[in-house]
Amino acid sequence: MKVVIIGASHGGLQAALTLKKLDPQTEVVLIEKRSELSFVSSGIILRMNQMVDELDNVRYLTAEELSKKGIVVLLNTMVTTIQPEKSTIIYEDDAKKTCKVSYDKLILATGSNQFSTNLTLPSKDKVTVFKSYSSSVEVLRKLEQARSISIIGGGYIGVELCDALKEKGKEIHLIESAGSVLFRYLDKELSSLIEQKIVDSGVKLHLNESVIGFSDIEEESFITQTTNEEIRNDYVIVAVNARPDTTLVKEFLDLNANGTIRVNEHMQTSDPNIFALGDVISYPVRNSYRKSFIPLVNNVVRSATVAAMNVLGHPMKYNMTQKTTATKIFNNYIATTGLTEVEAKFEGIEVESIFLTLPSQLPYLKLQEEVHIKLVFEKGTHNLIGGQLMSEKDITQSINTLSLAIDKETTLEELVTMDFYFNPGINQPMGIISRAAYEFLIEKYRV
Ligand SMILES: Cc1cc2nc3c(=O)[nH]c(=O)nc-3n(C[C@H](O)[C@H](O)[C@H](O)COP(=O)(O)OP(=O)(O)OC[C@H]3O[C@@H](n4cnc5c(N)ncnc54)[C@H](O)[C@@H]3O)c2cc1C
């Protein structure tokens, strides 16, 4: 069996490695248009926060390591055409020569591109997105030189950038068209806590404001025009509008309304010999009627594993996503899973919620940390629908517990009675998840 994979980022790599682990005899050809692979997109943030010495280190695999495993890696190689009727792809190799390769199965791991806009932009060296290693090197250099920067988009990338850029003597503007930051993941109770930290750090936060254009674009510093004001900047980072890259297949494969490739639960497209995974497909979201475009690596590696298994004839189904996330910003861990209360209502689910700030440790300990917790659950059944956590303490593993609880349709009553550990030097006899559920039930049933 010969499998060709287009795209050697998180998804393509996971699929290639899984195929080779399952069957070393499988011929795997991995094709990537960039000159390098396995760079982690938030490398800039890790570098600015001095968690790594070199941007170039933010990788976890090399082409040589893959070659040693018997995977054929073609870098600087751009696939230009797929001929599904001939099971062949045409590519331009690193010497710009046009070549052909045939496949038994093809895996599309072409991912997503950031940033599509109709706005007239200042010159390319003043407006940017970053995802690849080469764009990140460039952006890091520009960020060091820039004095006034607008970041468009208050999602994870925008907020993490604000945190990394604070206290660097620059004027930073964060512009978000919605009424709160991280609104896809957090309800107001928690997002307002983060917004306060953003403002306290000196970043100028513009909520309910959209960028509608740029002027003076020939000048050294230009004007970023929002719906409310004009901001003089010398650099703009666009952290919105990632779109699936379906250029190669949109003429012959079925697509979803949101532009992603339509796949079944085995990651198989409308052509049975072609599989797709990662950012180029949509995912079924637990408690949502829709499949959604959710560009997260946790979805990418799982869909890649499922695709590789099925390519080699081992039936495996993609489960669901709770779109679980975690980050550390402004000295706080933020972790989310499932639907927000706003999203759940939008899905037509009748929900209730509880938001609490709880002490994590018993009062005798020197170290005292608080955890902000919000649980969203269905009214009546008390099935958990979503969870949000924020603390200076590392609570990120607790979000996986909540993700599992949502996946298994766990109720508040079960969260209270579930077996979780206690250690007098670490936590309270009833841990934060159980306690939040417990406090809701006590309040509800109190006579
Ligand atoms: C700044 C930033 C930070 C992020 N941080 C996080 C995070 O902390 N946690 C998280 O879960 N997710 C994060 N994400 C999202 C995550 O990076 C994506 O979900 C992930 O990269 C998608 O992986 P993929 O393999 O599907 O596709 P991509 O990473 O988009 O890669 C697709 C690959 O295909 C190649 N390709 C495309 N077309 C062709 C062609 N015709 N020929 C050859 N090669 C081709 C591309 O060059 C590319 O290397 C972040 C994204 C960004 C931009």
The ligand as an ORCA input file, in Angstrom:
! r2SCAN-3c Opt
* xyz 0 1
  C      -0.248     31.532     16.312
  C      -1.013     30.246     16.494
  C      -0.997     29.620     17.737
  C      -1.696     28.444     17.932
  N      -1.674     27.861     19.185
  C      -2.375     26.723     19.402
  C      -2.375     26.099     20.698
  O      -1.753     26.597     21.648
  N      -3.100     24.961     20.863
  C      -3.810     24.397     19.839
  O      -4.445     23.359     20.041
  N      -3.818     24.949     18.602
  C      -3.120     26.092     18.356
  N      -3.135     26.664     17.106
  C      -3.855     25.986     16.006
  C      -2.945     24.936     15.376
  O      -1.731     25.521     15.007
  C      -3.623     24.295     14.172
  O      -4.804     23.663     14.624
  C      -2.704     23.251     13.543
  O      -1.507     23.817     13.083
  C      -3.377     22.577     12.349
  O      -2.570     21.524     11.941
  P      -2.740     20.840     10.503
  O      -1.705     19.777     10.409
  O      -4.148     20.469     10.271
  O      -2.457     22.008      9.454
  P      -1.429     23.216      9.342
  O      -0.660     23.386     10.606
  O      -2.215     24.351      8.841
  O      -0.415     22.699      8.249
  C      -0.788     22.403      6.930
  C       0.481     22.125      6.166
  O       0.165     21.776      4.829
  C       1.108     22.372      3.959
  N       0.496     22.488      2.625
  C      -0.680     23.111      2.312
  N      -0.921     23.033      0.987
  C       0.107     22.348      0.441
  C       0.430     21.946     -0.879
  N      -0.362     22.241     -1.918
  N       1.572     21.251     -1.083
  C       2.391     20.947     -0.040
  N       2.143     21.299      1.229
  C       1.011     21.988      1.485
  C       1.371     23.724      4.609
  O       2.581     24.294      4.178
  C       1.390     23.354      6.093
  O       2.670     23.029      6.576
  C      -2.433     27.859     16.872
  C      -2.447     28.483     15.613
  C      -1.745     29.670     15.413
  C      -1.769     30.318     14.064
*
